[in-house]
Amino acid sequence: MERLPLFKRFWRAPDAAHDGAGLGLAICKEIAVAHEWRLTVSSLLSGTSFIVWL
C-alpha cells in the first residue's frame, strides 16, 4: 500500500519556524490501519477534511 506523503513521518529541526514534531498524521494513519479503518483526506477550497471510516 502506497502512503501519501502527508501521512509519512518527518523530522523538523529545533529552530524551525513552525511547531510540531511531524508525527501526528503518521500516528493517526497507523492507528487506523491497526484497526482496519480507513483514513482519507480531501483538499477543500477553505481547508482540508480528514475522515475516519470505521
SVG drawing of the C-alpha trace seen along z (x, -y; Angstrom):
<svg xmlns="http://www.w3.org/2000/svg" viewBox="-17 -31 34 35">
<polyline fill="none" stroke="black" stroke-width="0.4" points="0.0,0.0 1.5,-3.3 1.1,-6.1 0.5,-9.7 3.5,-11.9 1.0,-13.7 1.0,-10.6 4.7,-10.0 6.8,-10.7 9.2,-13.6 11.7,-15.4 11.5,-19.1 14.6,-21.0 14.5,-22.5 14.9,-26.1 12.0,-25.5 9.5,-28.4 6.5,-26.1 5.7,-23.9 5.2,-20.2 7.2,-17.0 5.8,-15.8 4.4,-12.6 0.7,-13.4 -0.8,-12.3 1.5,-9.3 0.4,-8.1 -3.3,-8.6 -2.8,-6.6 -1.0,-3.7 -3.9,-3.6 -6.5,-3.5 -4.5,-0.7 -4.2,1.3 -8.0,1.3 -8.7,1.9 -10.3,-1.6 -9.7,-3.9 -8.4,-7.5 -9.0,-9.7 -8.1,-13.3 -9.7,-15.8 -8.5,-19.2 -11.2,-21.8 -11.4,-25.4 -11.4,-26.6 -9.2,-23.9 -8.6,-20.2 -11.1,-17.5 -10.0,-14.2 -12.5,-11.3 -12.1,-8.1 -14.2,-5.3 -14.9,-2.6"/>
</svg>
